[in-house]
Amino acid sequence: MDKIEVLLDNFPLYAEDLGIDLKEPTGRFKWFLASILFGARISEKIASNTYKTFERYGVDSAEKIIAAGWDELVRILDEGGYVRYDFSTATKLLDIAGTLKEKYGSLENLYNQSPSTKDLERRLQEFKGIGAVTTQIFLRELRGVWQISPAVSSKAKSVAENLDINLQEFVGEELSRVETALVKLSIKYCKRKRCGECPLRDFCGHIA
């Protein structure tokens, strides 16, 4: 296999890891919720476990988040392991869900009212507690689903350079998959200096 095949074979989309169907509007909100959890300074494992806990209790839409209320959200966050940010995240989720319903009605309406990727990013970051990192995580996997072209993250660009991958060759869903795979590779291997175990070690120009 060539390096792109090895990369994509080893590192699927985060949404796929979580069993989320991005082709469905309900799936896109679920990914929005997961992205908010991933956006904090917390481990991927805890964020993933916490999202799965939300899904297990059926609290996976703006309406259900609002209906659950603060105490129940804190309980779910704690059960998922999101203890460090439980109170603040419960408050943030309620605020985002409430504002989304009041201002747009739905996540799909927010997207449909955004004439460009930049405007979509601006609207997302108007929510209290959503910054550039969460926005990038959320939109990264939606290329090819929504008509958007968010910038590739610096983390992915750095790993692409080490692997001599030209990101200009990819668009849409394929670019989403390549970028996400590069981010995962960076987090799981490059950042931890686990070069000897890396599935891309034979292609990496960073390894002497």
N, C-alpha and C positions, 0 to 999 in steps of 0.2 A: 504493500500500500504506500501511496505517497503521503507527504506530511499532512496535507489537508484531510485526507481520509483518516489517518491515525488520530488527528486532532478531534475531528467530529465524532469518531467512533468512541473515543474515551470521555468526551465532555459534552453531553447533550444540554439542551436548554434547561434553565432552572425550572421553568414552568412544566416541562416534561418530567423532571424529577418529582415534582409535586402532584403530577397527574392532572394538571390544568389544561383544558382545551382552549387555546387562545382564539380559535375561530368563532367561538360563541361569546356573545355579550356578557353572559354570566361568568364565563371563564376569564374574561378580561377584567371584570371587577375583582375576581378572586386573585388574579395576578397583581392588581393594584394593591390589595390588602397585603399580599405577600411582600411586595416591593417596599411598602412602608415598614414592615418588620425587618427586612433585610437592610434597610437604609440606616439603621442605628449602629453604633459602635458595639456590636455584639457578634458572637460567632454565627457562622452560617448554620451550624447544626442546631443551635438554639432557635434561630429564626425559623428554620424549616420545621422543627418540632412544634413550635408555637402556631405556625400557620395550620399544620395538620390538626392541632387541637381545636382551632377555630372551626375548621371544616367538620370535624367529628361532632361538634355540638351544633352544626348547622348555622353558625353565625358567619355567613360569608356573602352578605349583601349589605348595601347601605341601610336598607330598612331593618334588617335583622340586627345590625350593630346598634342602631338607635333603640330598637325594642329591647335589646339585652340590658342596656343601662350600664352605668359605671361599675357598680359592684361586681356584676357578672363578668364584665370585660376583664377586670382585675383578676378575678378567679381563673379565667381561661388563660390569661397571660402567665400567671404564676404556675399553673399546671404545665404549661408548655416550657417553663424554665426561663421565661422572660422577666425574671424577678427584679433585676436591676432598674428596669425602666417601666415597671408595671403601672404605677399611678399615672405617670406622665403620658404613657402610650394610650392608656384607656381614655384619658382626657382628649388626647390628640385624635384618636379614632372617632370619638363622638362628635368632635368639632368638625372634622373633615366630612363625615357622613351627613351631618346636619346641613353644613354649608353646600355640599354637593346637591342634596335634595332640594334645598331652598333656591339655589342660584341657577342650577342647570336641569334638575329633575333626574338626571342619570349621567353616568360616565360617558355613554355614547353621545349624548347631547353636547357634553363639553367638547368632545372631539369634533363633532359636526359643526360646532360654532367656531372652531379654530381654523382660520384660513391658511395657516402655515405651521410648520414644525416649531418655529420660534414662538409663535403666538400660543400654541398648545403648551409649550414648556412654561411660558409666562403664566398662563392660567393655572397650571398645576402648582406652580410655586407661590401662587397667591393663597393657597391653603396653608393655614397655620401649622408649622411642623414639617412641611414638605420643602426640601431644598434641592440643590442641583444634583446631589448624589442619588437621592430617591427617584428623582425625575429621570436620571440617566438609566438607572436600573430598570425602571418600569418601561420606558420607551425602547430600550435596547432590543427587547425580544418581540416588539410589535411591528418591526419593519416587515413589509409584505402582507401584514394583516390590515393595518391602517396605512394610508398613504402618507408616510412620514420619512424623514431622513435625518435623524439625530446624529450629532457628531460622535465619532468613535472615541471611547475613553482613552486617556493617556496610558493607563495600565495595559490595555490591549495593544496599543501602538508600540509600546516598549517591547513586549514579548514578540510581537509580529516582526519587529526589527531583528531580534535575536535569531528568529527562525527564517529570516529572509522571505517573509510573506508580504506580498504587495496587496494591501487592503483595497486599493483602487480597483482591483479585479472583481470585487464582489459587490452585489447590490441586494436589496430586499431581504427576503428571509434568509438567503445564504449568508449575507453579511451579518445578520443577527446571530446566526449559528456560529460563525467563525469568531465574531467578537466575544460572545459569551464563553466559548471554549477557551479563548485566550485569557480571559479574565479568570476563569476557573484554574487554568494551568498556572497562572501567576500566583494565585492565592494558595493553591495546594502544593506547589513544587518550588517555583522560583523564589517566593518570599521566604520559604522555610529552608532554602538551600538544599533541597532534596534532589539534587541533579542526578545522582546515581540511580534513583528509582523512577525518574521521569520518563514517561512513554515517548516523549519527543527528544530524548537526549541525543539520538543519532543525527538529528537535524539542527541542533542548536549551536549557533556560532559563539555563544557565551561560554560554553564549556571548553576548557583548554585541552 
